[in-house]
């Protein structure tokens, strides 16, 4: 009998803020605020998405923006974060780094600093109440001006002692150049934050190289297209740069047509550290444990290999040493059962 992957201790390093919302919560908040939702968000099934062209990406972003519009009060923020932690707890996650661009929520929460503090307070409370260790990764938007990213980097550094552990760069990596954001990432790194920009999802292996060369990434959001370049994979393996691979997201957005085509085995066999992530469960329909089940079902990962994936997620995290040790011991226990 295969072991239950929801009982496998693990860390979750790639989960976007609004995208973590439960579908039922979206419906309830939309009704509360009178927000009209398109059928793609009310059908009970994940929307049909394909983001490999501009039109498809625009549709994905539009649906995400509509979902974000129902988050209007501190209570809404607290609910979203608590429910995200509850879902992660069910999936065996003992450490969650939730990714957020606070500028998206600032207009309804009193400004950038109040929004950041509401989010951090919600994270602290949810962590205490659920037992899931939590932290925040502040992410700039690649489609906005690099000066905006510098502002966010300074904000993130300001809260390093209150739960911010990293700085990212999200949205379509086909837009703009990584090096345009090098100063923002330098500010973040100098402030003690890990660098985790998106790359290697909708753009190819070159975008992963840019994350390494221009932004000095210690993790790469997605990074899956590195599998197209053996020398790049060797570089990632040698440097221990963790790729936050989100298999269900890759298929939902059309990066690959079938789960079997996501190159998990190629990356794993090349020694590239990976942390499986759910990305945006609200839109893609599956959460963290399902990514491990996909690795087992579609790629033949054994329980020993799934345990190693879980270890890699913990090692790639910013979790405190005590949390890391507890999770690593729990992984060994899971294998021993």
C-alpha positions as CSV (number, residue, x, y, z in Angstrom):
1,X,0.0,0.0,0.0
2,X,1.3,3.4,-1.0
3,X,1.7,5.8,1.9
4,X,-0.7,8.7,2.2
5,X,1.1,11.8,0.8
6,X,-1.2,14.1,2.8
7,X,0.6,12.7,5.9
8,X,4.1,13.4,4.5
9,X,5.6,16.4,6.2
10,X,6.6,19.1,3.7
11,X,7.1,22.8,3.1
12,X,5.0,24.8,0.7
13,X,7.1,27.5,-1.0
14,X,4.9,28.6,-4.0
15,X,1.4,29.7,-3.1
16,X,0.0,33.0,-4.2
17,X,-2.2,35.0,-1.9
18,X,-5.5,35.4,-3.7
19,X,-4.9,32.2,-5.5
20,X,-5.0,30.3,-2.2
21,X,-8.7,31.2,-1.6
22,X,-11.2,28.4,-1.3
23,X,-13.8,28.5,-4.1
24,X,-16.6,28.6,-1.5
25,X,-15.0,31.6,0.2
26,X,-14.9,33.4,-3.2
27,X,-18.6,32.8,-3.8
28,X,-19.5,33.9,-0.3
29,X,-17.5,37.1,-0.4
30,X,-18.7,37.9,-3.9
31,X,-22.3,37.6,-2.7
32,X,-21.5,39.8,0.4
33,X,-20.0,42.6,-1.7
34,X,-22.2,42.3,-4.8
35,X,-19.4,41.3,-7.1
36,X,-20.5,39.6,-10.3
37,X,-18.4,36.6,-11.0
38,X,-18.0,35.1,-14.5
39,X,-19.1,31.5,-15.0
40,X,-15.5,30.4,-15.1
41,X,-15.3,31.2,-11.4
42,X,-18.8,29.8,-10.4
43,X,-19.1,26.5,-12.2
44,X,-17.5,24.4,-9.5
45,X,-14.8,23.3,-11.9
46,X,-11.4,24.8,-12.5
47,X,-11.7,27.3,-15.5
48,X,-10.3,26.3,-18.8
49,X,-7.1,28.2,-19.2
50,X,-4.2,28.4,-21.6
51,X,-1.7,31.2,-21.0
52,X,0.9,30.4,-23.7
53,X,-0.3,33.3,-25.8
54,X,-1.1,36.9,-24.8
55,X,-4.9,36.4,-25.0
56,X,-4.8,33.4,-22.7
57,X,-2.5,35.1,-20.2
58,X,-4.8,38.2,-20.2
59,X,-7.8,35.9,-19.4
60,X,-6.0,34.3,-16.6
61,X,-5.0,37.6,-15.1
62,X,-8.5,38.9,-15.5
63,X,-10.0,36.0,-13.5
64,X,-7.3,36.5,-10.8
65,X,-8.1,40.2,-10.6
66,X,-11.8,39.6,-10.3
67,X,-11.2,37.1,-7.5
68,X,-8.9,39.6,-5.7
69,X,-11.6,42.2,-5.8
70,X,-13.6,40.4,-3.1
71,X,-10.9,40.9,-0.5
72,X,-11.9,44.2,0.9
73,X,-11.5,44.2,4.7
74,X,-9.0,43.0,7.3
75,X,-11.4,40.3,8.3
76,X,-11.4,39.0,4.7
77,X,-7.6,38.9,4.7
78,X,-7.6,37.1,8.1
79,X,-10.1,34.6,6.8
80,X,-8.1,33.9,3.6
81,X,-4.8,33.4,5.4
82,X,-6.4,31.2,8.1
83,X,-8.1,29.0,5.5
84,X,-4.9,28.7,3.5
85,X,-3.1,27.5,6.6
86,X,-5.9,25.0,7.3
87,X,-5.7,23.6,3.8
88,X,-1.9,23.3,4.1
89,X,-2.3,21.5,7.4
90,X,-4.6,19.0,5.8
91,X,-1.9,18.4,3.1
92,X,0.9,17.8,5.6
93,X,2.6,21.1,5.2
94,X,4.4,22.3,8.3
95,X,5.8,25.4,6.8
96,X,4.1,27.8,4.3
97,X,5.6,30.8,2.6
98,X,2.7,32.7,1.1
99,X,3.5,35.1,-1.7
100,X,1.9,38.5,-1.9
101,X,2.1,41.9,-3.7
102,X,0.7,44.2,-1.0
103,X,0.1,47.0,-3.5
104,X,-2.8,45.0,-4.9
105,X,-4.6,45.2,-1.6
106,X,-3.5,48.6,-0.3
107,X,-6.3,50.7,-1.9
108,X,-8.9,48.9,0.2
109,X,-6.8,48.5,3.4
110,X,-5.7,52.0,4.0
111,X,-2.4,52.1,2.2
112,X,0.7,50.0,1.6
113,X,2.0,49.9,5.2
114,X,-1.4,49.1,6.7
115,X,-1.9,46.4,4.1
116,X,1.4,44.9,4.9
117,X,0.8,44.9,8.6
118,X,-2.7,43.4,8.3
119,X,-1.3,40.6,6.2
120,X,1.6,39.9,8.6
121,X,-0.8,40.0,11.6
122,X,-3.1,37.5,9.8
123,X,-0.1,35.2,9.1
124,X,1.0,35.3,12.7
125,X,-2.4,34.5,14.0
126,X,-3.1,31.8,11.5
127,X,0.2,30.1,12.3
128,X,-0.5,30.2,16.0
129,X,-4.0,28.8,15.5
130,X,-3.2,26.0,13.1
131,X,0.3,25.0,14.0
132,X,1.6,25.6,10.5
133,X,4.7,27.7,10.5
134,X,4.1,30.6,8.1
135,X,6.1,33.5,6.6
136,X,5.6,36.0,3.8
137,X,7.4,36.4,0.5
138,X,6.8,39.9,-0.9
139,X,6.6,39.9,-4.7
140,X,6.9,42.7,-7.2
141,X,5.0,42.7,-10.4
142,X,7.1,42.3,-13.5
143,X,4.7,44.3,-15.6
144,X,5.1,47.4,-13.4
145,X,8.0,49.9,-13.3
146,X,11.2,48.7,-11.6
147,X,11.0,51.7,-9.3
148,X,7.8,50.1,-7.9
149,X,9.8,47.0,-7.2
150,X,12.4,49.0,-5.3
151,X,9.7,50.4,-3.1
152,X,8.4,47.0,-2.3
153,X,11.9,45.7,-1.7
154,X,12.5,48.4,0.9
155,X,9.1,47.6,2.5
156,X,9.9,43.9,2.6
157,X,13.3,44.6,4.3
158,X,11.5,46.8,6.9
159,X,9.5,43.7,8.1
160,X,12.2,41.1,8.1
161,X,11.8,40.7,11.9
162,X,8.0,40.4,11.5
163,X,7.7,37.5,9.1
164,X,8.9,38.6,5.7
165,X,11.6,36.1,4.5
166,X,11.9,36.7,0.8
167,X,11.5,38.9,-2.2
168,X,10.0,37.7,-5.5
169,X,9.1,38.9,-9.0
170,X,5.8,37.5,-10.4
171,X,3.6,37.8,-13.5
172,X,4.5,36.9,-17.1
173,X,8.3,36.5,-17.4
174,X,8.0,37.1,-21.1
175,X,7.4,40.8,-20.2
176,X,10.4,42.9,-19.4
177,X,14.0,41.9,-18.5
178,X,15.1,40.4,-15.3
179,X,18.0,42.8,-15.1
180,X,15.6,45.8,-15.0
181,X,14.8,44.6,-11.4
182,X,18.4,44.0,-10.3
183,X,18.5,47.0,-7.9
184,X,15.3,45.9,-6.2
185,X,16.8,42.4,-5.6
186,X,20.0,43.9,-4.4
187,X,18.1,45.9,-1.8
188,X,16.3,42.7,-0.7
189,X,19.4,40.6,-0.5
190,X,21.4,43.3,1.4
191,X,18.4,43.4,3.8
192,X,18.7,39.6,4.5
193,X,15.9,38.4,2.3
194,X,16.2,35.4,-0.1
195,X,15.7,36.1,-3.8
196,X,12.9,34.0,-5.4
197,X,11.9,35.5,-8.8
198,X,9.6,33.7,-11.3
199,X,11.3,32.2,-14.3
200,X,11.2,29.3,-16.6
201,X,7.4,28.8,-16.9
202,X,6.0,30.7,-19.9
203,X,9.5,31.6,-21.0
204,X,12.2,29.1,-21.6
205,X,15.5,28.1,-19.9
206,X,17.0,31.5,-20.7
207,X,14.6,33.2,-18.2
208,X,16.0,30.9,-15.5
209,X,19.5,31.8,-16.4
210,X,18.5,35.5,-16.1
211,X,17.2,34.9,-12.6
212,X,20.6,33.5,-11.7
213,X,22.8,35.9,-13.5
214,X,20.9,39.2,-13.0
215,X,19.0,38.7,-9.8
216,X,21.2,36.2,-8.0
217,X,18.3,33.9,-7.2
218,X,18.5,31.4,-4.4
219,X,15.2,30.0,-5.5
220,X,13.3,30.2,-8.8
221,X,9.6,30.3,-9.0
222,X,8.6,27.5,-11.4
223,X,12.0,27.0,-13.1
224,X,10.6,23.9,-14.8
225,X,11.9,24.9,-18.3
226,X,15.4,24.5,-17.0
227,X,14.9,20.9,-18.1
228,X,15.5,22.1,-21.6
229,X,19.2,22.9,-20.9
230,X,21.4,20.2,-19.3
231,X,24.2,22.7,-18.5
232,X,21.7,24.9,-16.7
233,X,20.3,21.9,-14.7
234,X,23.9,21.1,-13.7
235,X,24.4,24.7,-12.6
236,X,21.2,24.7,-10.5
237,X,22.2,21.4,-8.9
238,X,25.7,22.5,-8.1
239,X,24.5,25.7,-6.5
240,X,21.6,24.1,-4.7
241,X,19.1,26.5,-6.2
242,X,15.6,25.2,-5.5
243,X,13.0,25.3,-8.3
244,X,9.4,25.8,-7.0
245,X,7.8,23.5,-9.5
246,X,4.0,23.6,-9.8
247,X,2.9,20.6,-12.0
248,X,-0.8,21.2,-12.0
249,X,-0.3,24.8,-12.8
250,X,2.0,24.0,-15.7
251,X,-0.7,21.8,-17.3
252,X,-3.6,24.2,-16.6
253,X,-1.7,27.1,-18.3
254,X,-0.7,25.0,-21.3
255,X,3.0,24.9,-20.6
256,X,2.6,21.2,-21.0
257,X,-0.4,19.4,-22.4
258,X,-0.4,16.4,-20.0
259,X,0.9,15.8,-16.4
260,X,3.3,13.2,-17.8
261,X,5.1,15.8,-19.9
262,X,6.1,18.0,-16.9
263,X,9.8,17.1,-16.6
264,X,9.8,16.3,-12.9
265,X,11.9,13.1,-13.4
266,X,14.4,15.0,-15.7
267,X,15.0,17.6,-13.0
268,X,15.1,15.2,-10.1
269,X,17.5,12.8,-11.8
270,X,19.7,15.8,-12.7
271,X,19.9,16.7,-9.0
272,X,18.0,20.0,-9.3
273,X,16.4,20.7,-5.9
274,X,12.6,21.0,-6.1
275,X,9.8,22.2,-3.9
276,X,6.5,21.2,-5.3
277,X,3.8,23.9,-5.0
278,X,0.2,24.5,-5.8
279,X,0.6,28.0,-7.2
280,X,-3.1,29.2,-7.4
281,X,-5.4,26.4,-6.2
282,X,-8.5,28.6,-6.7
283,X,-7.9,28.6,-10.5
284,X,-6.1,25.3,-11.0
285,X,-8.2,23.1,-8.8
286,X,-5.6,21.2,-6.7
287,X,-3.6,21.9,-3.6
288,X,-0.2,20.8,-2.3
289,X,-0.7,17.1,-1.6
290,X,-2.1,16.6,-5.1
291,X,1.3,17.7,-6.6
292,X,3.0,14.8,-4.7
293,X,0.3,12.4,-5.9
294,X,0.8,13.6,-9.4
295,X,4.6,12.9,-9.1
296,X,3.7,9.4,-7.9
297,X,1.0,8.7,-10.5
298,X,2.3,10.4,-13.6
299,X,6.1,10.0,-13.1
300,X,6.5,6.8,-11.0
301,X,8.1,8.5,-8.0
302,X,8.5,6.0,-5.2
303,X,7.8,6.8,-1.6
304,X,11.5,7.2,-1.0
305,X,11.7,9.7,-3.8
306,X,8.6,11.5,-2.6
307,X,10.2,11.8,0.8
308,X,13.3,13.3,-0.9
309,X,11.2,15.8,-2.7
310,X,9.7,16.8,0.7
311,X,13.2,17.1,2.2
312,X,14.2,19.3,-0.7
313,X,11.2,21.6,0.0
314,X,12.3,21.9,3.6
315,X,15.9,22.6,2.8
316,X,14.9,25.2,0.3
317,X,12.7,27.1,2.7
318,X,13.4,29.9,5.1
319,X,12.0,27.9,8.0
320,X,13.8,28.3,11.4
321,X,16.2,25.5,12.3
322,X,13.8,24.0,14.8
323,X,11.0,23.8,12.3
324,X,13.3,22.3,9.7
325,X,14.5,19.6,12.1
326,X,11.0,18.7,13.1
327,X,9.8,18.4,9.5
328,X,12.9,16.3,8.4
329,X,12.4,14.0,11.4
330,X,8.7,13.6,10.4
331,X,9.7,12.7,6.9
332,X,11.9,9.9,8.2
333,X,9.0,8.7,10.4
334,X,6.6,8.8,7.4
335,X,9.0,6.5,5.5
336,X,9.4,4.2,8.5
337,X,5.6,3.6,9.0
